[in-house]
């Protein structure tokens, strides 16, 4: 019965470790649980069967973990879960004559507080005065500070 518990702890530990690597990045409950389960299984093997079996359990857990990780990476099953989006849009650099204080435009995205605005038929990055400004709201340039356009909604 004890050997079954040891194997179960190590297998669940490896499964949680895989979840930590591929699904839940960072140090989460899954990662901590994986370490606790694997160490618990190794401790039980040392406690109940002695140092020789304990050493073999450590070796087996390491080999099993590496083999499982290698198979998970090689099989490509994690590609279905992984984020693959790319941002390919560009925003024009702000020239001194491109936008002036007092120019009017329209929000292309929500300003929260930064977003994209079309001013003088140019798409530029702009910042609101602190409040959120919804998409398609007319705005006016109130100042330009260090090449950052600050806008306010026109009511």
ZADRENKE-771252 format. One record per residue: residue in one letter; x, y, z of N, C-alpha, C in turn. Coordinates in steps of 0.001 Angstrom, whole numbers, padded with zeros to 6 digits, always signed. Layout:
ZADRENKE-771252
AXYZXYZXYZ
...
END
This chain:
ZADRENKE-771252
X+000822-001196+000000+000000+000000+000000+000868+001263+000000
X+001969+001241+000736+002837+002415+000809+003481+002703-000536
X+003872+001666-001262+004507+001892-002567+003526+002543-003541
X+002249+002166-003442+001231+002771-004290+001104+004266-003980
X+001130+004631-002721+001037+006033-002315+002260+006809-002788
X+003441+006203-002691+004679+006858-003139+004606+007147-004640
X+004223+006150-005422+004128+006312-006875+003060+007346-007221
X+001927+007294-006531+000850+008242-006774+001278+009674-006471
X+001993+009885-005385+002476+011217-005029+003445+011755-006084
X+004342+010920-006549+005321+011363-007540+004645+011644-008885
X+003721+010796-009295+003024+011011-010571+002181+012285-010509
X+001416+012480-009446+000632+013711-009320+001533+014936-009222
X+002677+014776-008572+003635+015873-008508+004141+016267-009884
X+004433+015285-010718+004903+015566-012081+003788+016202-012911
X+002561+015742-012754+001436+016337-013487+001265+017795-013078
X+001332+018086-011787+001227+019467-011331+002407+020301-011822
X+003570+019702-011899+004747+020400-012408+004558+020768-013887
X+003999+019865-014668+003714+020163-016076+002678+021281-016204
X+001663+021251-015358+000679+022331-015369+001338+023662-015022
X+002259+023627-014086+002972+024842-013702+003796+025391-014857
X+004465+024535-015591+005312+024975-016699+004506+025518-017868
X+003406+024845-018223+002742+025147-019482+001439+025925-019360
X+000724+025799-018261-000588+026412-018166-000615+027563-017170
X+000023+027387-016033-000018+028379-014959+001384+028907-014678
X+001896+029822-015506+003267+030290-015295+003408+031087-014002
X+004592+031063-013458+004854+031740-012189+004827+030735-011056
X+005002+031221-009865+004957+030331-008699+003526+030317-008204
X+002838+029205-008455+001439+029080-008060+001265+027897-007129
X+000031+027654-006753-000298+026521-005896+000106+025212-006573
X-000017+025151-007897+000346+023922-008620+001835+023627-008465
X+002673+024638-008582+004113+024430-008434+004496+024037-007031
X+003914+024717-006065+004202+024384-004670+003679+022984-004346
X+002461+022676-004844+001892+021339-004629+002734+020258-005271
X+003280+020542-006452+004129+019558-007135+005369+019246-006310
X+005997+020279-005793+007207+020063-004999+006880+019307-003721
X+005785+019699-003059+005404+019030-001809+005075+017565-002057
X+004334+017273-003107+003970+015874-003399+005191+015034-003731
X+006071+015564-004575+007249+014780-004941+008166+014573-003738
X+008375+015614-002955+009207+015462-001761+008551+014534-000740
X+007220+014585-000652+006508+013673+000241+006685+012218-000173
X+006589+011948-001474+006796+010589-001959+008217+010106-001718
X+009180+010993-001930+010581+010620-001699+010824+010387-000206
X+010260+011256+000651+010413+011075+002091+009834+009730+002542
X+008628+009390+002032+008018+008108+002405+008879+006924+001985
X+009498+007026+000810+010342+005916+000364+011578+005768+001253
X+012185+006867+001671+013318+006799+002604+012853+006269+003961
X+011723+006756+004423+011247+006398+005764+010855+004921+005869
X+010169+004404+004844+009664+003036+004925+010620+001980+004359
X+011475+002358+003402+012276+001331+002726+013784+001530+002849
X+014234+002597+003468+015662+002785+003677+016309+003656+002615
X+017631+003827+002805+018343+004778+001947+018537+004275+000515
X+018745+002986+000319+018958+002475-001041+017719+002698-001901
X+016574+002303-001410+015329+002494-002154+015016+003992-002261
X+015340+004747-001232+015131+006193-001270+015934+006841-002380
X+017221+006441-002507+018058+006977-003585+017505+006589-004952
X+017047+005354-005081+016468+004909-006352+015168+005673-006656
X+014422+005985-005627+013198+006766-005820+013522+008179-006307
X+014539+008799-005727+014960+010121-006184+015382+010056-007644
X+016215+009083-007986+016660+008922-009370+015472+008678-010293
X+014565+007806-009880+013384+007519-010696+012492+008741-010876
X+012325+009532-009822+011483+010734-009913+012102+011750-010858
X+013415+011922-010796+014092+012869-011683+014000+012401-013129
X+014281+011130-013374+014212+010588-014738+012780+010666-015266
X+011806+010290-014429+010407+010344-014837+009976+011777-015147
X+010393+012732-014340+010055+014133-014567+010644+014641-015873
X+011923+014367-016092+012577+014821-017320+011993+014151-018560
X+011721+012852-018468+011141+012125-019591+009741+012652-019916
X+008946+012893-018900+007604+013419-019111+007650+014820-019703
X+008551+015657-019205+008709+017010-019750+009146+016957-021208
X+010097+016092-021518+010574+015959-022896+009444+015479-023819
X+008674+014481-023373+007569+013985-024192+006489+015049-024375
X+006225+015821-023326+005211+016881-023435+005642+017954-024431
X+006911+018310-024417+007410+019307-025357+007465+018763-026780
X+007860+017508-026922+008002+016916-028246+006650+016648-028907
X+005647+016280-028125+004360+015912-028709+003600+017104-029277
X+003831+018295-028760+003168+019477-029283+001753+019668-028778
X+001314+018875-027812-000042+019054-027290-000212+020400-026611
X+000851+020958-026103+000760+022238-025394+000622+023397-026377
X+000871+023164-027664+000718+024231-028651-000732+024693-028761
X-001677+023821-028425-003082+024194-028492-003451+025168-027378
X-002723+025148-026291-003029+025989-025137-002227+027283-025162
X-001046+027257-025760-000141+028402-025699-000678+029612-026460
X-000334+030795-025976-000717+032048-026605+000188+032299-027806
X-000432+032572-028962+000353+032744-030185+000033+034047-030905
X-000620+034974-030247-000987+036205-030932+000228+037097-031114
X+000204+037839-032201+001277+038781-032492+000671+040163-032669
X+001377+041156-032223+000950+042533-032431+001768+043074-033589
X+001087+043366-034688+001802+043823-035872+001396+045231-036297
X+000607+045903-035478+000212+047267-035829+001329+048235-035451
X+001338+049356-036118+002347+050368-035831+001671+051698-035580
X+002322+052524-034831+001859+053874-034566+002935+054810-035070
X+002511+055876-035770+003481+056801-036334+004252+057521-035237
X+005500+057808-035515+006307+058621-034608+005800+060052-034675
X+005859+060745-033583+005334+062102-033524+006369+063092-034014
X+006090+063696-035175+006910+064790-035674+006391+066091-035060
X+007231+067104-035098+006838+068386-034518+005662+069011-035255
X+005539+068790-036562+004481+069418-037350+003283+068499-037577
X+003345+067269-037099+002285+066294-037354+001015+066646-036581
X+001164+066972-035310+000027+067279-034449+000346+068540-033661
X-000616+069426-033572-000455+070671-032823-001536+070760-031754
X-001276+071574-030745-002281+071827-029720-003490+072476-030377
X-004675+071974-030050-005917+072482-030648-006447+071614-031764
X-005624+070707-032310-006093+069804-033362-007163+068873-032787
X-008095+068493-033649-009174+067606-033229-009020+066266-033933
X-009528+065221-033262-009454+063888-033832-010513+062999-033222
X-010354+061697-033438-011312+060719-032919-010549+059523-032368
X-011062+058965-031286-010417+057806-030653-010643+056557-031496
X-009584+055846-031790-009695+054575-032506-009771+053412-031535
X-009282+053620-030324-009374+052620-029267-009719+053357-027982
X-010075+052623-026980-010401+053240-025700-009129+053789-025072
X-009181+055008-024597-008048+055593-023894-008204+055256-022416
X-007338+054402-021925-007454+053948-020545-006118+053930-019843
X-005401+054945-019617-005558+056286-020160-004843+056457-021489
X-004112+055436-021987-003419+055539-023277-004194+054752-024330
X-004060+055173-025589-004693+054464-026684-004367+055135-028004
X-005025+054683-029061-004771+055223-030395-005841+056243-030775
X-005372+057306-031404-006250+058390-031838-005878+058753-033275
X-006909+059064-034088-006645+059555-035447-006771+061075-035403
X-005650+061750-035659-005615+063208-035691-004952+063615-036999
X-005612+064487-037761-005097+064957-039055-004761+063791-039988
X-005620+062768-039997-005444+061564-040824-004173+060788-040485
X-003680+060925-039273-002539+060152-038796-002955+059410-037534
X-002552+058161-037423-002844+057382-036221-001664+057560-035275
X-001966+058087-034090-000922+058354-033104-001356+057812-031749
X-000385+057626-030893-000636+057205-029513-000937+058459-028704
X-002001+058422-027901-002382+059585-027112-002763+059166-025704
X-002759+060141-024825-003075+059913-023419-004220+060845-023036
X-005167+060314-022263-006267+061162-021810-005826+061937-020578
X-006674+062851-020150-006340+063695-018996-006498+062957-017676
X-006801+061695-017708-006939+060903-016490-008176+060041-016505
X-009212+060499-017176-010436+059709-017242-010386+058799-018466
X-011196+057764-018434-011285+056872-019579-012094+057548-020682
X-011654+057368-021919-012368+057930-023068-012687+056761-023993
X-013962+056607-024307-014398+055477-025120-014004+055635-026585
X-014011+054510-027282-013726+054476-028718-014751+055323-029462
X-014329+055945-030569-015160+056779-031453-015616+058088-030798
X-014922+058491-029735-015239+059757-029082-014384+060858-029704
X-014974+061999-030082-014170+063115-030587-013298+063687-029461
X-012043+063994-029794-011110+064522-028802-010382+065732-029372
X-009788+066492-028460-009004+067668-028837-007665+067604-028120
X-006599+067954-028827-005255+067964-028246-005151+069187-027338
X-004818+068937-026043-004687+070073-025128-003233+070406-024821
X-002346+069418-024949-000918+069702-024785-000103+068526-025315
X+001159+068809-025572+002112+067791-026005+003316+067904-025078
X+003557+066847-024305+004645+066848-023330+005587+065692-023665
X+006836+066018-023970+007843+065003-024303+007343+064028-025358
X+006773+064565-026428+006258+063800-027569+005075+062903-027195
X+004458+063162-026054+003240+062447-025665+002074+063400-025855
X+001097+062964-026646-000058+063799-026942-001088+063587-025824
X-001536+064682-025226-002563+064621-024192-003836+065205-024788
X-004924+064433-024693-006190+064849-025297-007293+064884-024244
X-008351+065620-024562-009560+065612-023733-010743+065401-024657
X-011792+064777-024141-012971+064572-024986-013696+065880-025259
X-014249+065974-026455-015039+067139-026837-016497+066794-026556
X-017150+067649-025812-018547+067340-025457-019507+068129-026264
END
